Amino acid sequence: MTTQRRFIALATGLIVCMILTNVPLADTPAATPSTKAYFAGGCFWCMEEAFEKVEGVVSVVSGYMGGTVANPTYEEVSAGRTGHAESVEVTYDPTKVTYQKLLDAFWHNVDPLTPNAQFCDHGSQYRSAIFYSSEDEKRQAEESKSAIEQAKKFPAPIVTQLVPSSTFYPAEDYHQDYYKKNPLRYKYYKYGCGRANRLEALWGKP
């Protein structure tokens, strides 16, 4: 018997012995629990950065939601021809971060007072929206909006949409993690668009 065959025979015998003697095999690592949430807050590059800073968020994907055209392209969406909003799909670990925490991160990264626009970007494709996927998410979103309204922080009404989620279409690859892959261009856009200054004026320094 060759060395290789002897090793295979020994390994097989060991496994059989472990089973017969009820010795547990190595545990399979448990999958990380995760769920998804959907938001629109203007430029999806900026919303990616905002949500990826939240502890417990597993990943953030830029894409499109809320429109009527299947598989839209960036050119179609940005031209306002499909009804979609630039959106993000946030995958998170609910044992580490709550949906309420995500809502808080969302509100503090949008201008909730301006309809069909965010900062220098104008058109319904840049509207702010919370896309809820369950009655519980809807309830929490409504409560978070009411809490802001009752605090009377703003002189104008909140116009951010609270609407059911629909099909999410991931954006083209070059949009994913844009703020990481193109940091200089991203910062020029973020500050040139007035996002940082407007957010500080609305919500205070982060």
N, C-alpha and C positions, 0 to 999 in steps of 0.2 A: 504494500500500500504506500502510495506517495505521501509526502508530507502534507500536500494540499488536501488530499482525500482524508487523511487522518484528522486534520484540523476540522474539516466539515463534519466528520462523523462525531467527533468530540463535542462540537458545538450543538449538533442536533440532539445528542444524548443529554446534554446539560439542560436544554430547553424542555425536553420531555420530562426530565426529573423534576424541574421546577413546577411544571404543570401538575404532575402527579402528587407532589408534596404541598401543593397550594402556595408555593412561593410566588408572590406577585412579580410580574415583569415590570420593567421601568414604566412609570406613568407617562402617558402621552400628554404633552403640554396642552393645557386648556386654551381654546381660542379666545382671543380678547373680545369681550362683548362690545358691540358697536351698533349705532343707529345713525340715521342721516337726518339732517335738517337743511332747509332751503331758504335763502335770503337774497334780496336784490338791494343794492345800495350804491347804484352808479357804477363806476369803473370796477370791473371784477378783479383787476390786479390789486387794487387797494383793499378790497374786502378779503381777498386771500391773505394778505399780510395781517390784517386785523384779527382774523379768526385763528390763524396759525400761531398767534401769540398766546392763545388761551390754553392753559394747561388742561389736558384731557382730550383735546382735539387731535384726532389721528391723522386726518388729511383734509385738504380743501381743494376742490376742483372748480375751475372757472367754466361757465357755460351759459345756457340760455333756457328760460322758462317763461311760461305765461302767454305763448303765442299760438298761432293757428297753422303754421307751416312746419312740416316734418323735416328734420335734419337741416336746420337753417345754417347758413354760413355767416361768418362775421360781417362780411360786406352787406348781406341782406339785413341782418339785425341792426347794424349801425346806421343803415339808411332808413330804418323805421318801417320796413316793408312787411314784417312778419308778425308784429304784435308782441314779440318776446322782450323780456328785460334781461340785461346782463345780470347774471345771477351766480351764486356759488352753492355748491353741494358740500356741506360740512359733515364729515364722518367723525363721530365722537364716541368716547367711552362713557356711558352713562353712570358707571361706578366711580368716575373721577370728576365729571362735570355735568351739571344739570342743564336742562333746556332753558331754565330761567336764566342761568349764567350766560348762555349763548344769546338770549334776548337782550340782556344788559349790554353785552359786547356789541351787538347789532346797533342798538339805539345810539350808543356813544360814538358810532362811526358813520352816522348818516345825518343829513339835514332833513328832519321830518316835516319841515314847514313849507317846502317848495314842491309843487306838483310837477311831475314829468320833467324833472331835472335833478341833477346833483352837481353842485359847484359849477364848473365851467361847461359841463356836458348837458346839452338840452335835447329833449325829445322823450317820448314815452319809454323808449328803450333804456333810459337811465332813471326811470322811476324807482322809488324805494318801496319795498314790499316784503312782507313776511308771508311765505308760502307754507301754510300749516298742513300737516299730513294726517292729523287725527283730531278728534273733538277735544282731547286733553291739550294738544298743542294750541288749538284755537282758543281755548279758555285762557291758557297762560299768556298768549299773545294779547288777547283783549284786556286782561288784567294789567299787563305791563304798560299797555298804552294808556289805560285809565289812570294808572298811578302817576304817570307823567303829566297827564292833563289836570289831575286833581292837585298836583303840586304847584300848578300855575306858574311854571318856570318860563313859559313862552307867551308872548302877547298874541300870537297867531295860532290857529288850530293845527293839529297834526293831520297831515294828509297822506301819510304812509299807508299803503294798502295792506289789508289783512285778507288774504284770499287762499282758496284751496290750492295745494300743489298740483302740478300736472307733469307731463313728461319733461324730464331734464335732459338736455342735449349738451354733452361736453363740448367746450370750445376747441379750436384748433390747438395743436401741440405747442405752437410758439407763444400762446397766451398763458400756458400753465407755468406757475412759479415765475412769472415775468419779473417780479420785483427782486428775485434772487439772481436770475440769469442776466438781467440788464439793470443793475443797481443805479448807475448814473442816469440813464434815461428815465428810469422810474422816478427817481427823486426829482428830476427836473419837471416831469409831468405832475407829480403829486403837489409840489409846492407852487408850480406855475399855474395850476388849475385852481388854486385857492382852497383846496381841501383842508389842509392842516390849519390854516388861519381861521376858516369858518367853523371847524369843529371846536377849536379852542374858544371861539366867541360863544358858541352855543352851549358847550358842556364844561368848559374850563380846561385847564391843563391836565393831560392824562397822568 
